[in-house]
Each structure stands twice: as C-alpha cells, then as structure tokens.
Amino acid sequence: MSAKPDYTFKQSLGLQDNPIVTGLWQVADLERGGTELDRDHAATALLDYSNAGFHCFDMADHYGSAELIAGAAKAKLLNDNSDSETPLKLYTKWCPQPDQCQPEDVRRGIAERMERLGVECIDLLQLHWWTFEHPGYIDVMDSLMQLKQEGWIKHIGTTNFDTDHLQVLISCGFEVDSNQVCLSVLDRRALGNMTDLCLQHDIGLLAYGTLAGGFLTDQWLNQLEPNNITDWSKMKYHRFINATGGWASYQRVMQTLMSIAEKHAVSIANVAARWVIQQAAVAGVIVGARLTHTVHHDSNQQLLSLTLDADDMQRIEDASSNLTTIAGDCGSEYRKPPYLTASGDLSDHLESLPCAYSREAVPGRENRWRIATGSDYESICGFSRAIRDGNRIMVSGTTATHGLDRPIGISNPGAQTTYILDKIAASLAALGASLDDVIRTRIYLTDCNHWETVSRVHGRYFHNCLPANTLLEVSSLVGPYTVEIEAEAIVPDTSACF
C-alpha cells in the first residue's frame, strides 16, 4: 500500500484527524413523498453529529432540503455560541444543466447555494457535469475560479469526473482540491489511474458508496437476494452487485469482511469503510445519515479507532480480485440516462442533454448538412467542422480549441486528445450519429513519442467499435497543438430522422 500524502486539502478542511464526512443524500429519499423533514428537528439531529465530533457534511442542490437543514443547523449553532466560530464544514455540489455555463448562470447558482446554507463563503463547492460532449464545464470552471478569488468559495472540487477529464482541468490550470467518486471493495474504479493522477497533483478523493448503499453491513450477511427494492440508494448499488458478479460473489466478499470484523471486534461496515480510508489518495469517506431516523455516532467512533493491518488489506484484496470490474471510469453511470442515483432518479432535475453544436442544411444540396463549432479557423479557412451527406459523415481535422480560439491542454497530448474526441462526439451527435458509428480515424502528432498516451485515450473512446486508424507524425500543426484528429462515420439507418 502506498504511503498517504500529507494533503493540503485534508489539513485546511480538518480531515487529517477525522476523515469521516456525513452525507445527506438520504434527505431526498426521506422527502420523496413531497413533504420536507421538520427543519428544526433535522437541524438538531445534524448538530448531534457535530457534537459527537463529526463536523463535515456533504450535500447537493438536488438532495431535497439538505442545504436548508444545514443552513438552519449553522444558524442554530451561531445563536447558541455567538462568540465562537462554528465548527461546521458544509460541502455542497452544483449540478447545472449543460447550457447553464455563462458567468451569470454560475454566479446565480452559487449565490443560491450560499443563501440556502446561510454562508458568505462555501467551504467546498463541487461541480458535477452531465456530459463532456458539451464543453461548457470549462466555462463554468473559469467562473468558479473567479468566485473563489472574490471569496465566495474556499475550495473547488469535482464530482464523478473521470481520470481523462480531471486531467483536462489540471492541464487548464484550474485549482481542483478534490474529486468525489464512488469507491468500495465492490467498486474499485478509482484505484489505478485516478489514484495516480490525484497523488501526482495533490487532489484528495472524497469516497462515497463505501458501504454500497448499506449492502456492506452486518444485516446483509448470509441474506437472500432481495427482489423488491424501493430504497433509491439500494436500487443503485444492487445494480453494482450484479455488475461485479452477482449475489453469490458479493456474499463471498462479505464472509471475508465478517472474518476481519470479528478479529477487531467491529462491524462489517467499519471494515469496509476503513479499507477505503486506507487507500492512498483518499482524503475522506462519506457515510450517509438518515437524519431524524437513525444515528451512527458510535459506529463512526469505532471506525476512527480502527486500523487494518497488512494481512487484513491483503485478504480483502484477494477476495475482491475475483469480482468483475465495473466497466468504465469513475462516474460513467452518470453520463447517460436513466440517471438513477443514490438520491433518486434525476430525470426531473435534468431536463435534457442539449447538443453542443447545431446543424444547418447545405443550400442547394439535398440530404447534406453541416455544423460549425465556432473556431476562428472554420470561417478563416472556409470549412465545416463536420458534413453529413446521406448516411456518411466526415469530421474535419480537429484540435483542442475551446470556443473561438482558446487552446486546451497545452503541452498535454492526453488532455488534448480527450477534448478533441469529445468535440468529435458532439459533432457526430449534432448530425444524428455517435462514436460507435465511426469506421475510420486519423491522428496527426507533432512528436511520435506521444503515440502511446494519445492511443490509450483513443482506445478508451473507441473500445466498442474499433475503427480503422492511421497515426502520422507531422512537423507541426497550426497553433499550440500536439494532436489533431479527423474521423469518418457511417450511419446504418439512412431513413432515421435527426
């Protein structure tokens, strides 16, 4: 196991001594009947956690009234201790729709979070972005950086960003302190490349799903598989259990966790959460709370005093090695509908996923359409980003240019490739196709030493359709770019309306 770094992030938010963050996503589940929790009662329950030494709370704009409850708790604490600073640390998330990326949209969204929390500065504002085919997250991060400079935000984090797109943000110079991702003995996607990147750039992982919606607890040991789950969180993590090999494989892991728990006289939940805490890049674990219903103060205190030894860690490693790895990188389950999350089905929160680009018919040419992405070069040089003629689509040589003329990922070929392929995917979507329809790509590199980095990103995008590919080294590209990519696609159904 790698040594844990001394995160600046952990120190400034107080997580170095207590890495447990209380998650409030279950507020949305408790309120899905349409009635909000009694705010004063819920605020008192939240303060009970703080009085027990658990001062950090995590919530989001769509976790029901969680932000309002946290704000009421903060106000109650200030009223009771008017001469002292409140120890509460309130982390929240903003999950805008992709077209809410203008500075005024961001300012309005963050101002709403501040008002609901009753704070003048948000301890940690985490951005979730629904589709990377829409590049507006770059603009949102620009605005968040500005608001940080103005004192509205203390720390900026992300939620469910995969490794490639976290790399894009880093390459742009954005100050990212944390990435909140799912991590448990069942879901190990955050280990490997994500962990390596975070260790390199001093980014702390905030791990949720550590107890798999409650499935990694004593009550599910040796139980039959449920067939009528109504709890949103359990609905989500039951899917994870199926994806990793099914109920029998999960129960075998549970047997190992139970054996270790008995050794230390703790619960299965304590062992499962402690395994996550001891992963190298983890700054904190988020343990859910059903405010006003159940409390976990004592269990959390046991977790703080527990340390798993090398033998414990190896036994869990051996048991988990037989599980099927969940496909994709961190957060891939949030990139396409249905958006079933631990806080519910977000179909009502997310109205649609608009295309980043719009198409127009080519005058005088039947069945031909084109799109432009707004780059200065398109008008100067006289070309379309992509053309569809019948069922054939050609995407022009594409570089990592954001908006009119802003290069992304300078001197970072992996980040440039990620941004380019998102741009190609968005171009295809505007013309009624997807990356799975691509039959050919061509990559131009200014340095042949970058071939493996670029090819690995290309492989993550095209692992389903495996198009024909040509990779060429060129002496230079227009602008400060190291990579350029073009693509060709065939749409199987020529009668499809788009």
C-alpha positions in Angstrom: 0.0 0.0 0.0 1.4 3.4 -1.0 2.1 5.9 1.7 -0.7 8.5 2.2 0.4 12.0 1.3 0.0 14.9 3.6 -2.8 16.7 1.7 -3.0 20.4 2.0 -6.7 19.8 1.2 -7.1 17.5 4.3 -5.3 20.0 6.5 -7.3 23.0 5.5 -10.7 21.2 5.9 -9.8 19.4 9.1 -9.9 15.9 7.5 -6.5 14.9 8.7 -7.7 13.9 12.1 -11.2 12.8 11.2 -11.7 11.7 7.6 -15.5 10.9 8.1 -17.9 13.2 6.2 -21.6 12.8 6.9 -23.5 12.5 3.7 -27.0 14.0 3.4 -28.2 12.4 0.2 -30.8 10.4 2.1 -32.7 13.5 2.8 -34.0 13.4 -0.7 -35.2 9.8 -0.2 -36.9 10.7 3.1 -38.7 13.6 1.4 -39.7 11.9 -1.9 -43.3 11.7 -0.7 -43.4 15.5 -1.2 -43.2 16.5 2.5 -40.0 18.1 3.8 -38.4 17.0 7.0 -39.1 19.2 10.0 -36.2 21.6 9.6 -35.7 22.4 13.3 -35.8 18.7 14.2 -33.4 17.7 11.4 -31.0 20.6 12.2 -30.8 19.3 15.8 -30.1 15.8 14.5 -27.3 17.2 12.3 -25.8 19.1 15.3 -25.8 15.8 17.2 -23.3 14.5 14.7 -21.2 17.7 15.1 -21.3 17.4 18.9 -20.0 13.8 18.6 -17.0 15.2 16.6 -18.2 14.8 13.0 -18.2 18.3 11.7 -18.2 17.9 8.0 -21.4 17.4 5.9 -21.8 16.8 2.2 -24.9 17.7 0.2 -26.0 18.9 -3.2 -28.5 21.2 -4.9 -30.8 18.1 -5.5 -30.7 16.5 -2.1 -34.1 17.7 -1.1 -33.9 20.3 1.6 -30.5 19.2 2.8 -28.9 22.6 2.2 -31.7 24.3 4.1 -31.3 21.9 7.0 -27.6 22.5 7.1 -28.2 26.3 7.0 -30.6 26.0 9.9 -28.1 24.0 11.9 -25.4 26.6 11.3 -27.7 29.4 12.4 -28.7 27.5 15.5 -25.1 26.9 16.4 -24.2 30.5 15.9 -27.2 31.6 18.0 -26.1 29.3 20.8 -22.5 30.2 20.6 -22.5 33.8 19.3 -18.9 34.4 20.5 -17.3 31.4 18.8 -16.7 30.3 15.3 -19.0 27.4 14.2 -17.0 24.2 13.6 -19.4 23.0 10.9 -17.9 22.4 7.4 -20.5 22.4 4.7 -19.7 20.8 1.4 -22.2 21.1 -1.4 -22.5 20.4 -5.1 -23.8 22.4 -8.1 -25.1 20.2 -10.9 -26.1 22.6 -13.7 -27.7 21.7 -16.9 -25.1 21.9 -19.8 -26.5 25.2 -21.1 -26.1 26.9 -17.7 -22.4 27.8 -18.3 -22.4 31.6 -18.7 -20.9 33.6 -15.9 -24.3 34.9 -14.8 -25.6 31.4 -14.6 -22.7 30.3 -12.4 -22.9 33.3 -10.2 -26.7 32.8 -9.7 -26.3 29.1 -9.0 -23.6 29.6 -6.4 -25.4 32.5 -4.8 -28.4 30.2 -4.3 -26.2 27.6 -2.6 -24.8 30.3 -0.3 -28.3 31.6 0.6 -29.6 28.1 1.4 -26.6 27.3 3.5 -26.6 30.7 5.2 -22.9 31.3 4.5 -20.8 34.1 2.9 -18.2 31.5 1.7 -18.8 27.9 0.8 -16.2 25.5 2.3 -16.2 23.2 -0.7 -18.1 23.7 -3.9 -18.1 20.6 -6.1 -19.1 20.7 -9.8 -20.9 17.8 -11.4 -21.1 17.8 -15.2 -23.6 15.6 -17.1 -22.0 15.3 -20.5 -18.4 16.0 -21.5 -19.6 16.3 -25.2 -20.7 19.7 -24.1 -17.6 21.7 -23.3 -19.3 24.3 -21.1 -17.6 22.8 -18.0 -14.5 24.8 -19.0 -16.5 28.0 -18.8 -18.1 27.0 -15.5 -14.7 26.3 -14.0 -13.5 29.8 -15.2 -16.3 31.3 -13.3 -15.8 29.2 -10.2 -12.2 30.3 -10.1 -13.3 33.9 -10.3 -15.8 33.4 -7.5 -13.0 31.8 -5.4 -10.9 34.9 -5.9 -13.9 37.0 -4.8 -14.2 35.0 -1.6 -17.4 33.1 -2.4 -15.7 29.7 -2.4 -12.9 28.4 -0.3 -12.2 25.2 -2.2 -13.3 23.9 -5.6 -13.9 20.2 -6.1 -15.5 18.0 -8.8 -17.9 15.1 -8.6 -17.7 12.0 -10.7 -15.1 13.4 -13.1 -13.2 10.5 -14.8 -9.5 10.5 -15.0 -9.2 11.8 -18.5 -11.4 14.9 -17.8 -9.8 15.6 -14.5 -6.6 15.7 -16.5 -8.2 18.2 -18.8 -9.0 20.5 -15.9 -5.5 20.1 -14.5 -4.0 21.0 -17.9 -6.0 24.2 -17.9 -4.5 25.3 -14.6 -7.7 25.0 -12.6 -7.3 24.6 -8.8 -9.1 21.4 -8.1 -8.8 20.2 -4.5 -11.0 17.1 -4.5 -12.9 14.7 -6.7 -15.9 12.9 -5.2 -16.2 9.4 -6.6 -17.6 6.0 -5.8 -15.1 3.7 -4.1 -15.7 0.5 -2.2 -14.5 -3.1 -2.0 -17.0 -3.7 -4.8 -16.3 -0.7 -6.9 -12.6 -0.2 -7.4 -12.6 2.1 -10.5 -11.0 5.0 -8.5 -7.9 2.9 -7.9 -5.1 2.8 -10.6 -5.1 5.8 -13.0 -7.3 8.0 -10.9 -5.3 7.5 -7.8 -2.0 8.0 -9.6 -3.3 11.3 -11.1 -4.6 12.5 -7.7 -1.3 11.6 -5.9 0.7 13.5 -8.5 -1.4 16.7 -8.2 -2.3 16.6 -4.5 -6.0 16.1 -5.2 -8.0 14.3 -2.4 -10.6 11.7 -3.3 -13.8 12.0 -1.3 -15.3 8.5 -1.5 -19.0 7.8 -1.4 -20.7 4.4 -1.8 -18.2 3.0 0.6 -21.0 0.8 2.2 -22.7 0.2 -1.2 -26.0 1.7 0.0 -26.0 -0.3 3.2 -25.2 -3.7 1.5 -21.8 -3.8 3.1 -23.2 -4.0 6.6 -23.9 -6.9 9.0 -27.6 -7.0 8.3 -27.0 -8.3 4.7 -24.6 -11.1 5.7 -25.9 -14.5 4.5 -29.2 -13.0 3.4 -31.1 -14.0 0.3 -31.0 -11.6 -2.6 -33.9 -9.0 -2.4 -36.4 -8.9 -5.2 -38.4 -5.8 -4.4 -36.1 -2.9 -3.5 -37.7 0.5 -3.1 -34.9 2.5 -1.4 -33.2 4.6 -4.1 -29.7 4.0 -2.8 -30.1 0.3 -2.6 -31.6 0.2 -6.1 -28.4 1.8 -7.4 -25.9 -0.4 -5.5 -27.9 -3.6 -6.2 -27.0 -2.9 -9.8 -23.4 -2.6 -8.8 -23.6 -6.0 -7.1 -25.0 -7.6 -10.3 -22.3 -5.9 -12.4 -19.5 -7.3 -10.2 -20.6 -10.9 -10.5 -23.9 -11.2 -8.7 -25.1 -12.0 -5.2 -23.0 -15.1 -4.6 -19.8 -13.3 -5.4 -20.8 -10.4 -3.2 -21.6 -12.8 -0.3 -18.1 -14.3 -0.6 -16.6 -10.9 -0.1 -18.9 -10.3 2.9 -17.6 -13.5 4.5 -14.1 -12.1 4.3 -15.2 -8.8 5.8 -17.0 -10.6 8.6 -13.9 -12.6 9.5 -11.8 -9.4 9.7 -14.6 -7.6 11.7 -14.6 -10.4 14.2 -10.8 -10.2 14.6 -11.1 -6.5 15.5 -14.5 -6.7 17.3 -16.0 -4.2 15.0 -18.8 -4.2 12.3 -18.6 -5.2 8.7 -19.4 -1.6 7.9 -16.3 -0.4 9.9 -14.0 -2.8 8.0 -15.4 -1.8 4.6 -15.1 1.9 5.3 -11.7 1.6 6.8 -10.4 -0.2 3.7 -11.4 2.8 1.7 -9.9 5.3 4.2 -6.5 3.5 3.9 -6.4 3.9 0.1 -3.5 6.2 -0.8 -5.4 9.1 -2.5 -8.5 9.1 -0.2 -8.9 12.3 1.8 -12.3 11.3 3.4 -15.2 8.9 3.2 -18.8 10.0 3.1 -21.0 8.0 5.4 -24.8 8.6 4.9 -27.1 9.7 7.6 -30.9 9.4 7.7 -31.5 12.5 9.8 -34.2 12.2 12.5 -34.4 8.4 11.8 -31.1 6.6 12.7 -27.7 7.7 14.0 -24.3 6.2 13.6 -22.2 8.1 16.1 -20.9 5.1 18.0 -20.2 3.1 14.8 -18.3 6.1 13.3 -16.3 6.4 16.5 -15.3 2.7 16.2 -14.2 3.4 12.6 -11.9 6.2 13.7 -10.1 3.9 16.2 -9.8 1.0 13.7 -6.7 0.3 11.6 -6.4 -2.6 9.2 -3.1 -4.4 9.2 -1.3 -5.6 6.1 -2.8 -9.1 6.4 -6.3 -7.6 6.6 -5.7 -5.5 3.5 -4.3 -8.4 1.5 -7.3 -10.7 2.5 -9.7 -8.0 1.2 -7.6 -7.6 -1.9 -7.7 -11.4 -2.6 -11.5 -11.6 -2.0 -12.2 -8.6 -4.3 -9.9 -9.8 -7.1 -12.5 -12.4 -8.0 -15.1 -9.7 -8.7 -15.8 -8.5 -12.2 -14.5 -4.9 -12.6 -17.3 -2.4 -13.2 -17.0 -1.1 -16.7 -15.8 2.4 -17.4 -14.1 5.0 -15.3 -15.4 6.9 -12.3 -18.8 8.4 -12.8 -19.6 6.7 -16.1 -23.0 5.7 -14.8 -24.0 9.4 -14.6 -23.2 10.1 -18.3 -26.4 8.6 -19.8 -30.0 8.1 -18.8 -31.6 6.8 -16.7 -29.9 9.0 -14.1 -30.7 6.7 -11.1 -28.5 7.9 -8.3 -28.4 7.4 -4.5 -30.6 10.5 -4.2 -33.1 9.3 -6.7 -34.0 9.4 -10.4 -32.8 12.8 -11.6 -34.9 12.9 -14.7 -36.9 15.8 -13.2 -33.7 17.6 -12.3 -32.1 17.3 -15.7 -34.5 18.4 -18.4 -32.3 17.3 -21.4 -28.8 17.0 -22.7 -28.6 19.6 -25.4 -26.2 19.1 -28.3 -23.2 21.4 -28.1 -23.5 22.3 -31.7 -26.4 22.9 -34.1 -26.6 21.7 -37.7 -27.8 23.5 -40.9 -28.8 22.3 -44.3 -26.4 22.9 -47.1 -28.2 25.2 -49.6 -29.0 23.5 -52.9 -27.8 20.1 -51.7 -30.4 17.6 -50.8 -29.6 15.3 -47.8 -26.5 17.3 -46.9 -26.0 19.0 -43.6 -23.1 20.7 -41.8 -22.1 22.0 -38.5 -19.6 24.6 -37.2 -18.1 24.6 -33.7 -17.2 28.3 -33.5 -13.5 28.1 -34.1 -11.9 31.1 -35.8 -10.2 28.8 -38.2 -13.5 27.5 -39.6 -14.5 30.9 -41.0 -11.0 32.0 -41.9 -10.1 28.8 -43.8 -13.6 28.1 -45.2 -14.5 24.7 -43.9 -17.2 22.9 -41.8 -16.3 21.0 -38.7 -18.4 18.1 -40.0 -20.5 17.3 -43.0 -23.2 14.6 -43.4 -24.0 13.6 -46.9 -26.7 10.9 -46.9 -25.5 8.3 -44.4 -21.8 9.3 -44.5 -20.3 11.8 -42.0 -16.9 13.3 -42.3 -15.4 15.2 -39.4 -12.6 17.6 -40.3 -9.2 17.6 -38.6 -10.0 18.7 -35.1 -7.8 20.3 -32.4 -8.4 21.1 -28.8 -9.8 24.6 -29.4 -12.4 25.8 -26.9 -14.8 28.5 -28.2 -13.3 30.8 -30.8 -9.6 30.5 -30.2 -8.7 29.1 -26.7 -6.3 26.1 -26.8 -6.9 23.4 -24.2 -4.3 21.1 -22.7 -1.2 22.9 -24.0 1.8 20.5 -23.8 -0.5 17.7 -22.6 -1.3 15.4 -25.5 -3.6 13.2 -23.4 -5.8 16.1 -22.3 -5.8 17.4 -25.9 -6.9 14.0 -27.2 -9.7 13.8 -24.6 -11.0 17.3 -25.5 -10.8 16.6 -29.3 -12.7 13.3 -29.1 -15.4 15.0 -27.0 -15.6 17.6 -29.8 -15.8 14.9 -32.5 -18.5 13.1 -30.5 -20.6 16.3 -30.1 -20.2 16.9 -33.9 -21.5 13.4 -34.7 -24.4 13.8 -32.2 -25.5 17.0 -34.0 -25.6 15.0 -37.2 -27.5 12.0 -35.8 -24.6 9.7 -35.1 -22.3 8.6 -32.3 -18.8 7.4 -31.8 -20.0 3.8 -32.3 -20.7 4.7 -35.9 -17.1 5.7 -36.6 -15.4 3.5 -39.1 -12.1 5.4 -39.5 -9.9 7.9 -37.6 -6.7 9.6 -38.5 -4.3 11.0 -35.9 -1.6 13.6 -36.5 1.1 14.1 -33.9 3.9 16.6 -33.8 6.0 14.2 -31.6 6.0 10.5 -32.2 6.9 9.9 -28.5 3.3 10.9 -27.7 1.8 7.9 -29.6 1.1 5.7 -26.6 -0.6 8.4 -24.5 -2.8 9.5 -27.4 -3.6 5.9 -28.4 -4.7 4.9 -24.9 -7.2 7.8 -24.8 -8.3 6.9 -28.3 -8.8 3.3 -27.1 -11.0 4.3 -24.2 -13.3 6.2 -26.5 -13.5 3.6 -29.3 -13.3 0.3 -27.4 -16.8 -0.7 -28.7 -16.5 -0.1 -32.5 -12.7 -0.3 -33.1 -12.4 1.8 -36.2 -9.6 1.6 -38.7 -6.9 4.1 -37.7 -3.9 5.8 -39.1 -1.3 7.6 -37.0 1.0 10.0 -38.6 3.8 12.2 -37.4 4.0 15.7 -38.8 6.5 18.5 -38.3 4.0 21.0 -36.8 0.3 21.8 -36.5 -1.4 25.2 -36.7 -1.4 26.8 -33.3 0.0 25.4 -30.0 -1.3 21.9 -30.5 0.4 18.5 -30.3 -2.5 16.4 -31.6 -5.1 16.7 -34.4 -7.7 14.0 -35.2 -10.2 13.5 -38.0 -13.0 10.9 -38.3 -15.4 9.2 -40.7 -18.7 7.6 -39.7 -21.4 5.7 -41.5 -25.0 5.9 -40.1 -26.6 2.5 -40.7 -30.2 3.7 -40.9 -30.4 6.3 -43.6 -34.1 6.8 -43.0 -33.6 7.9 -39.4 -34.9 11.3 -38.6 -32.4 13.6 -36.7 
